[in-house]
Each structure stands twice: as C-alpha cells, then as structure tokens.
Amino acid sequence: MSKRKKKHKTEKNKKQSSEKQSEISSIFLTPKSYALFGGVPIERGALEQMENAMSLPVTLAGALMPDAHEGYGLPIGGVIATDNVVIPYAVGMDIGCRMTLSIFQTEPDFLGRYWDMLKRILIENTRFGTDEFEDHPNDPVLERSEFQEIKFLRKHHQTAVRQFGTSGRGNHFVEFGEVTITMDNNPLGIKPGKYLGILSHSGSRHFGYEIAKHYSKIAEDKLNLPANVRKLSWLELDSEEGQEYWKAMTLAGDYARANHHYIHQRLAQTIGIQPINIIENHHNFAWKEVWNGREVITHRKGATPAHQSAIGIIPGDMVSPAYIIQGKGNERSLNSASHGAGRAMSRNQARKTFTRQDLEKVLKQARVELLGGGLDEAPMAYKDINQVINAQQELIDIIGKFQPRIVRME
C-alpha cells in the first residue's frame, strides 16, 4: 500500500472514530437527580463522580451514602440502578468485599482474662497480603466449574487457591472485641447484653481484582466513552461478555464469603467455642432487584444492603464501634446504607499528617491493641462513625455495637 493510501486510510479511521465519539457523547443526559444522605462533608470529587454516573443513559436511579469518598468510576458509597447492564467499576475492584461478625456466649470477663491467648491465636491463625498458609486450606468454592468454563479464570485459579483463608491489605482486618446488643426482641434472637465477637473485613483478594480489571477493559474498548465516564463503561447482560462477568462476579463473591467463613471457623475451633450467631453482608457487588416495578441491576460500591429487615454490619475505624444494623427498606436509598465511616483524608495525606506516636496515643485511650497496621489507617483519617450513623436514621435501626479490642491488620 502506498504512503498516500495509508495516510488516507488513517485519516478516514480517525474521522470515523471521532464521529463515533461524538455520537456516543450526544446520548449522555443532564445528570438525573439522586438521593444524598448527609450532614457529613462529602468531597467534591465524589459528588462529580456521582453526577457522571447519573448522566449515563443506562442509569435509572441513584443514591450517595454519608461515608462517600472518591473512587474509580463510581464513588465509594455510591449506589446506582441500571437497565440490564452491569458496570464493573461500579461494583468495585475488590468484588465481594464484605463484613462478617461471629458472636459468642462467654463469661463477661473472657476477653480480659484470655487477652494474651486471643492475641497469640489471632497472630498464628490469620494471614494478610502476600503471606499465605503453608498448608493451603481447601473449600468447595475452589472446585467450582466456572474456573474451567470461563477461559480468563483458568490462569487465576491457582492464585485463588493460594490466597484462600487470607485477608487483604489496607483497611482489611480481623479483630476480637466486645459485642453489646441493645435492641429488645431483636431479629438475632439474642438477649440484650455483652458478648465476645470476631469481626472481619476483606474481599475476593487478587482473583477479584483481576476480574474487575479484565472486564472493565473489555467494556472500555467496546464503548469508547468520553474520558470523564470511561471508568463507568458497561456490559450488556444479554451479551457474552456481560454474562461472563456476572458469573465471574458471583464466583468472586462466593469466594469472599467462603474465605470469611474459613477465618471464623479456624479461630473458633482454636479457641474451642462455637458462635451463637453469625452476621454477614457484601458491600461491593451487583444484584438483580426490583425498583419502581421493574427489574434493575443495583450496584452497591461501598454500600450495605438495607432492605426491610435485612441485617448487616457498618464498621467504624480501628478504635471506633461497628454497628449491627437492621434495614428499613428505604426506596430513596435503593435499600442501601453506608459501608463504614468513610475516609476523611487520603492514605498519603494520613501518612504525612500523623506520627506513630499520635496513633499509639489514640489506641491507648481507646484500650485497643493493634497488631500490624499503618498510619494510612489511623482512626483520625476517617470520618466520625457516630455522625455517619446518625445521618442514616431513615435507613436503618441499630441492633447493637461491636467495640474492637485486639485488631490485626497488615
């Protein structure tokens, strides 16, 4: 092919690409309104990301939780309902990131009497980041057919096997603490009073991260959206890629659930007691639900399902309480609540702002012992969980609290 013909073809492709970009841009709408639950400051970047999400032609409704802060694509704390499409970055990078709380009936002073033993058990029986168990645990989720049926997942199967039973870095944790049930005649069937608790926070590890990256790239290449909404690229559920992502996302969520169950069972067996109740919920996932009389795909990225009577956990920071909640089924919030206290400053800002001495002082005042952890997770880098909870009175009822005492992080 001559240079002149090559140049003409390149210019023609650029023109077609530009026309396609213009055509796609023209279908974006003025952002639809969404419910904002606040009283707690939300950074401008998170609000802009939510407005971008509400401008998508596939978005039907949305809500922003009071713990919201900027993320990739959809802000963390963002909830949107879409029409027959799934947006990988509106589910989140850590698919199936979730909370699990085991509640144990013990004598009132159990935690104080066996503090050193519980600390040793936590260190010996939990793994974080790249640290793995020498004898890799086994679970039926690791034998799921999707690992072979979906070609992309085959190369990540061994990573999922190696990391099973472990927790991620950053704000992920496993901790012992005091559960206080305050609601009379509560849906847990537990009498008001104090109990021992194990609380964990983690997701689908590197396996889920790779799923998010892979399918978001497919969606981005397929749609070629404008830069400000590129990370909100979607896959139609009727498409082969959309169905594949949905199966992979579901598998990652089930993997995360099984992972938490293993951690809790291992700790309970080592202590020699069994829980009287286990509470758990995802907060990075997509669900097929009914909104306004029609089926929608509800994406909760850093948001807790809060349907009528649904039970969940909303954690604070390493020294503040986690709240055990019951949803009220508020349609304005798309049956959702916050997933935590939410960051008040970035990780880098926290590292530059606080010293280890600052952190140790706060830990001592709260009577919390931290095993691991860094300044990026200092409690002062988070919003006040009590303010965040108070901003959600129309969304949730409080069943009780979990107060951290021995906290294990990377």
C-alpha positions as CSV (number, residue, x, y, z in Angstrom):
1,M,0.0,0.0,0.0
2,S,1.4,3.5,-0.9
3,K,2.1,6.1,1.7
4,R,-0.7,8.3,0.3
5,K,-3.3,5.4,0.6
6,K,-2.1,4.6,4.1
7,K,-2.4,8.2,5.2
8,H,-5.9,8.4,3.6
9,K,-7.0,5.2,5.5
10,T,-5.6,6.5,8.8
11,E,-7.4,9.9,8.4
12,K,-10.6,8.0,7.5
13,N,-10.3,5.8,10.6
14,K,-9.7,8.9,12.8
15,K,-12.7,10.6,11.3
16,Q,-14.9,7.6,11.9
17,S,-13.6,7.3,15.5
18,S,-14.3,11.0,16.0
19,E,-17.8,10.7,14.6
20,K,-18.4,7.6,16.8
21,Q,-17.1,9.5,19.9
22,S,-19.4,12.4,19.0
23,E,-22.4,10.1,18.6
24,I,-21.7,8.4,22.0
25,S,-21.2,11.8,23.7
26,S,-24.6,13.0,22.4
27,I,-26.5,10.3,24.1
28,F,-25.4,11.4,27.6
29,L,-28.0,13.2,29.5
30,T,-28.2,16.0,32.0
31,P,-27.4,14.2,35.3
32,K,-30.6,12.7,36.8
33,S,-31.3,13.6,40.4
34,Y,-30.2,11.2,43.2
35,A,-30.7,10.9,46.9
36,L,-27.9,12.3,49.1
37,F,-27.7,11.2,52.7
38,G,-25.5,13.6,54.6
39,G,-24.9,16.0,57.3
40,V,-21.3,14.7,56.9
41,P,-19.0,16.5,54.5
42,I,-18.6,14.8,51.1
43,E,-15.6,15.8,48.9
44,R,-16.3,17.4,45.6
45,G,-14.6,14.6,43.6
46,A,-17.1,12.1,44.9
47,L,-20.1,14.3,44.0
48,E,-18.7,14.8,40.5
49,Q,-18.3,11.1,40.0
50,M,-21.9,10.5,41.2
51,E,-23.1,13.2,38.7
52,N,-21.2,11.4,35.9
53,A,-22.8,8.1,36.9
54,M,-26.3,9.7,36.9
55,S,-25.7,11.1,33.3
56,L,-25.3,7.6,31.8
57,P,-28.2,6.6,29.5
58,V,-28.4,3.3,31.3
59,T,-28.7,4.7,34.8
60,L,-32.2,4.8,36.2
61,A,-31.7,5.9,39.8
62,G,-29.0,6.6,42.4
63,A,-28.1,7.4,46.0
64,L,-25.0,8.5,47.8
65,M,-24.2,7.4,51.3
66,P,-22.8,9.8,54.0
67,D,-19.5,7.9,54.1
68,A,-18.9,8.6,50.4
69,H,-15.5,9.5,49.0
70,E,-13.8,9.4,45.6
71,G,-13.0,6.1,44.0
72,Y,-12.6,4.7,40.4
73,G,-15.6,5.4,38.3
74,L,-18.4,5.3,40.8
75,P,-17.6,6.9,44.2
76,I,-17.2,4.6,47.2
77,G,-20.5,4.9,48.9
78,G,-22.3,5.2,45.6
79,V,-25.4,3.2,44.7
80,I,-27.0,3.1,41.2
81,A,-29.7,1.1,39.5
82,T,-29.1,0.4,35.8
83,D,-31.2,-1.1,33.0
84,N,-30.0,-4.6,32.0
85,V,-26.3,-3.6,32.2
86,V,-23.5,-4.2,34.7
87,I,-20.7,-1.7,35.3
88,P,-17.5,-3.5,36.6
89,Y,-16.1,-0.3,38.3
90,A,-19.5,0.4,39.9
91,V,-19.2,-3.0,41.6
92,G,-15.6,-2.2,42.6
93,M,-12.1,-3.5,42.3
94,D,-12.5,-5.7,45.4
95,I,-15.5,-7.8,44.3
96,G,-17.5,-9.2,47.2
97,C,-15.6,-7.1,49.8
98,R,-17.7,-7.8,52.9
99,M,-18.2,-7.9,56.7
100,T,-18.6,-11.0,58.9
101,L,-19.3,-11.0,62.6
102,S,-19.4,-14.1,64.8
103,I,-21.0,-13.7,68.3
104,F,-20.1,-15.9,71.2
105,Q,-21.7,-16.6,74.5
106,T,-18.9,-16.3,77.1
107,E,-18.4,-15.2,80.7
108,P,-18.3,-11.4,80.9
109,D,-14.6,-11.1,81.6
110,F,-13.5,-13.7,78.9
111,L,-11.7,-11.1,76.7
112,G,-9.8,-9.6,79.6
113,R,-8.8,-13.0,81.2
114,Y,-7.6,-14.5,77.9
115,W,-6.3,-11.4,76.2
116,D,-2.7,-12.7,75.6
117,M,-4.1,-16.1,74.4
118,L,-6.5,-14.4,71.9
119,K,-3.7,-12.2,70.7
120,R,-1.5,-15.2,70.0
121,I,-4.4,-17.1,68.3
122,L,-5.0,-14.1,66.1
123,I,-1.4,-13.8,65.0
124,E,-1.0,-17.6,64.4
125,N,-4.2,-18.1,62.6
126,T,-4.6,-15.1,60.2
127,R,-2.6,-14.2,57.1
128,F,-2.6,-10.8,55.3
129,G,-1.4,-9.5,51.9
130,T,1.1,-11.9,50.2
131,D,1.5,-14.0,53.4
132,E,-0.1,-17.4,52.9
133,F,-0.7,-20.6,54.9
134,E,1.9,-23.4,54.3
135,D,-0.9,-25.9,54.2
136,H,-3.4,-24.2,51.8
137,P,-6.9,-24.7,53.0
138,N,-9.4,-26.4,50.8
139,D,-13.1,-25.4,50.1
140,P,-15.8,-26.5,47.6
141,V,-15.7,-22.9,46.1
142,L,-12.2,-23.7,44.8
143,E,-13.6,-26.6,42.7
144,R,-16.4,-24.5,41.1
145,S,-16.9,-25.2,37.4
146,E,-16.6,-21.5,36.4
147,F,-12.8,-21.8,36.9
148,Q,-12.7,-24.0,33.8
149,E,-15.8,-22.8,31.9
150,I,-14.5,-19.2,31.7
151,K,-11.2,-19.2,29.9
152,F,-10.0,-16.0,31.6
153,L,-10.4,-17.5,35.1
154,R,-8.3,-20.6,34.4
155,K,-5.0,-18.8,34.9
156,H,-6.1,-17.2,38.2
157,H,-7.3,-20.4,39.8
158,Q,-4.0,-21.2,41.5
159,T,-3.8,-17.7,42.9
160,A,-7.3,-18.1,44.4
161,V,-6.2,-21.5,45.9
162,R,-3.1,-20.0,47.4
163,Q,-4.8,-16.9,48.9
164,F,-7.8,-18.7,50.3
165,G,-8.1,-18.1,54.0
166,T,-6.2,-14.9,53.9
167,S,-7.1,-11.2,54.1
168,G,-6.1,-8.2,52.0
169,R,-4.0,-5.2,52.9
170,G,-5.1,-1.6,53.6
171,N,-8.3,-1.3,55.6
172,H,-8.9,-5.1,55.8
173,F,-8.8,-6.6,59.3
174,V,-9.6,-9.5,61.7
175,E,-10.3,-8.5,65.3
176,F,-11.6,-9.6,68.7
177,G,-13.9,-7.3,70.5
178,E,-17.0,-6.8,72.7
179,V,-20.5,-7.1,71.2
180,T,-23.2,-5.2,73.0
181,I,-26.8,-6.0,72.0
182,T,-29.1,-3.1,72.8
183,M,-32.4,-3.9,70.9
184,D,-35.0,-5.8,72.8
185,N,-36.8,-8.6,70.9
186,N,-34.2,-8.2,68.2
187,P,-34.2,-10.4,64.9
188,L,-31.0,-12.1,66.0
189,G,-32.8,-13.8,68.9
190,I,-30.1,-12.8,71.3
191,K,-30.8,-11.2,74.7
192,P,-29.5,-7.7,75.2
193,G,-26.2,-7.8,76.9
194,K,-22.4,-8.2,76.3
195,Y,-20.8,-11.0,74.2
196,L,-17.4,-11.8,72.7
197,G,-17.2,-11.1,68.9
198,I,-14.9,-11.8,66.0
199,L,-15.2,-9.2,63.2
200,S,-13.5,-9.4,59.8
201,H,-13.4,-7.2,56.7
202,S,-11.9,-8.4,53.4
203,G,-12.9,-9.4,49.8
204,S,-12.0,-11.7,46.9
205,R,-8.3,-10.9,47.0
206,H,-6.2,-10.7,43.8
207,F,-8.6,-13.0,42.0
208,G,-11.5,-10.5,42.2
209,Y,-9.2,-7.6,41.4
210,E,-8.2,-9.3,38.1
211,I,-11.8,-9.9,37.2
212,A,-12.6,-6.2,37.7
213,K,-9.7,-5.0,35.6
214,H,-10.2,-7.6,32.8
215,Y,-13.9,-7.0,32.2
216,S,-13.7,-3.2,32.7
217,K,-11.1,-3.1,29.9
218,I,-13.4,-5.1,27.6
219,A,-16.2,-2.6,28.4
220,E,-14.0,0.4,27.8
221,D,-12.7,-0.8,24.5
222,K,-16.2,-1.7,23.3
223,L,-17.9,1.6,24.1
224,N,-15.0,4.1,23.8
225,L,-16.8,6.6,26.2
226,P,-15.6,10.1,26.9
227,A,-12.7,10.3,29.4
228,N,-14.8,11.6,32.3
229,V,-17.0,8.5,32.3
230,R,-14.7,5.9,30.8
231,K,-14.4,4.0,34.1
232,L,-18.2,3.7,34.1
233,S,-18.2,1.6,30.9
234,W,-20.8,-1.1,31.0
235,L,-21.5,-4.6,29.7
236,E,-25.0,-5.6,28.5
237,L,-26.2,-8.6,30.4
238,D,-27.5,-10.1,27.2
239,S,-24.0,-10.1,25.7
240,E,-21.5,-12.9,26.1
241,E,-19.1,-10.6,28.0
242,G,-21.8,-9.4,30.3
243,Q,-22.9,-13.0,31.1
244,E,-19.3,-14.0,31.7
245,Y,-18.7,-11.1,34.0
246,W,-21.8,-11.8,36.0
247,K,-20.8,-15.4,36.5
248,A,-17.2,-14.4,37.5
249,M,-18.5,-11.7,39.8
250,T,-20.8,-14.2,41.5
251,L,-18.0,-16.6,41.9
252,A,-15.7,-13.9,43.4
253,G,-18.5,-13.0,45.9
254,D,-18.9,-16.7,46.9
255,Y,-15.1,-17.0,47.2
256,A,-15.1,-14.0,49.6
257,R,-17.9,-15.4,51.7
258,A,-16.2,-18.8,52.0
259,N,-12.9,-17.1,52.8
260,H,-14.5,-15.3,55.8
261,H,-16.2,-18.5,56.9
262,Y,-12.9,-20.3,57.0
263,I,-11.2,-17.5,59.0
264,H,-14.0,-17.5,61.6
265,Q,-14.2,-21.3,61.8
266,R,-10.4,-21.6,62.3
267,L,-10.4,-19.0,65.1
268,A,-13.5,-20.5,66.8
269,Q,-12.1,-24.0,66.7
270,T,-8.7,-22.9,68.1
271,I,-10.4,-21.1,71.0
272,G,-12.7,-24.1,71.5
273,I,-16.1,-22.3,71.3
274,Q,-18.8,-22.0,68.7
275,P,-20.8,-18.9,67.7
276,I,-24.4,-18.4,68.7
277,N,-24.9,-16.2,65.7
278,I,-23.1,-15.1,62.5
279,I,-23.9,-11.8,60.7
280,E,-22.5,-11.0,57.2
281,N,-23.0,-8.9,54.2
282,H,-21.3,-7.8,50.9
283,H,-20.7,-4.2,50.2
284,N,-19.1,-4.3,46.8
285,F,-21.4,-6.2,44.5
286,A,-24.3,-6.0,42.0
287,W,-27.8,-7.6,42.5
288,K,-30.8,-8.2,40.3
289,E,-33.6,-6.4,42.2
290,V,-37.0,-4.7,41.6
291,W,-37.2,-0.9,41.6
292,N,-40.3,1.0,40.7
293,G,-41.9,-2.2,39.5
294,R,-39.2,-3.2,37.1
295,E,-36.1,-5.4,37.3
296,V,-32.9,-3.4,37.6
297,I,-29.2,-4.1,38.4
298,T,-28.4,-2.5,41.7
299,H,-24.7,-1.7,42.1
300,R,-23.5,-1.0,45.7
301,K,-19.9,0.1,45.7
302,G,-19.1,0.6,49.3
303,A,-22.7,0.4,50.5
304,T,-24.5,-2.1,52.7
305,P,-27.8,-3.8,51.6
306,A,-30.5,-2.4,53.8
307,H,-33.7,-3.9,52.6
308,Q,-36.6,-4.2,55.0
309,S,-35.4,-6.4,57.9
310,A,-32.0,-7.1,56.3
311,I,-29.2,-7.5,58.9
312,G,-25.8,-6.0,58.3
313,I,-22.6,-4.5,59.9
314,I,-21.3,-1.0,59.4
315,P,-17.7,-0.7,60.8
316,G,-16.0,2.4,62.1
317,D,-12.2,2.6,62.3
318,M,-9.8,0.6,64.4
319,V,-10.8,2.2,67.7
320,S,-14.5,3.1,67.0
321,P,-17.5,0.8,67.2
322,A,-19.0,-1.2,64.3
323,Y,-22.8,-1.0,64.2
324,I,-25.0,-4.0,63.9
325,I,-28.0,-2.7,61.8
326,Q,-31.4,-3.7,60.5
327,G,-32.5,-2.2,57.2
328,K,-35.7,-0.2,56.9
329,G,-36.1,-0.7,53.1
330,N,-35.9,2.9,52.1
331,E,-36.6,3.2,48.4
332,R,-34.8,6.6,48.1
333,S,-31.6,4.9,49.1
334,L,-32.3,2.0,46.8
335,N,-32.5,-0.1,50.0
336,S,-28.9,0.7,51.0
337,A,-26.9,2.2,53.8
338,S,-23.2,3.2,54.3
339,H,-20.5,0.6,54.4
340,G,-18.4,2.2,57.1
341,A,-17.2,5.6,58.4
342,G,-15.6,6.6,55.1
343,R,-12.2,8.2,54.7
344,A,-11.8,11.9,55.7
345,M,-8.4,12.1,54.0
346,S,-6.3,10.0,51.6
347,R,-3.8,7.4,52.6
348,N,-0.9,9.6,51.5
349,Q,-2.2,12.6,53.4
350,A,-2.7,10.4,56.5
351,R,0.9,9.2,56.4
352,K,2.2,12.8,56.1
353,T,-0.1,14.2,58.8
354,F,0.2,11.7,61.7
355,T,3.1,10.1,63.5
356,R,3.2,6.7,65.1
357,Q,3.1,8.5,68.5
358,D,-0.2,10.1,67.5
359,L,-1.6,6.6,66.7
360,E,-0.3,5.0,69.9
361,K,-1.9,7.7,72.0
362,V,-5.3,7.2,70.4
363,L,-5.0,3.4,70.7
364,K,-4.1,3.6,74.4
365,Q,-7.1,6.0,75.1
366,A,-9.5,3.5,73.4
367,R,-7.9,0.4,75.1
368,V,-7.2,-1.2,71.7
369,E,-4.1,-3.3,70.9
370,L,-3.1,-3.1,67.3
371,L,-1.2,-5.9,65.7
372,G,0.3,-4.5,62.4
373,G,-1.4,-1.6,60.7
374,G,0.0,1.6,59.4
375,L,-0.5,5.4,59.6
376,D,-2.7,5.3,56.5
377,E,-5.3,3.5,58.6
378,A,-5.1,5.9,61.6
379,P,-8.5,6.5,63.1
380,M,-8.0,10.2,62.6
381,A,-8.0,9.7,58.8
382,Y,-11.7,8.6,59.0
383,K,-15.0,10.4,59.4
384,D,-16.8,10.1,62.8
385,I,-18.8,6.8,62.5
386,N,-21.4,8.1,65.0
387,Q,-22.1,11.1,62.7
388,V,-22.3,8.8,59.7
389,I,-24.8,6.5,61.5
390,N,-26.9,9.4,62.8
391,A,-27.2,10.6,59.2
392,Q,-29.0,7.3,58.3
393,Q,-31.9,7.2,60.8
394,E,-34.4,6.9,58.0
395,L,-32.4,3.9,56.5
396,I,-31.5,1.7,59.5
397,D,-32.3,0.7,63.1
398,I,-29.5,-0.2,65.5
399,I,-29.4,-3.7,67.0
400,G,-26.1,-3.3,68.8
401,K,-22.4,-2.5,68.5
402,F,-19.1,-4.2,68.3
403,Q,-16.2,-2.5,70.0
404,P,-12.7,-3.5,68.7
405,R,-10.1,-4.6,71.3
406,I,-7.4,-6.7,69.6
407,V,-7.0,-5.6,66.0
408,R,-5.0,-7.5,63.4
409,M,-4.1,-5.8,60.1
410,E,-1.3,-5.9,57.5
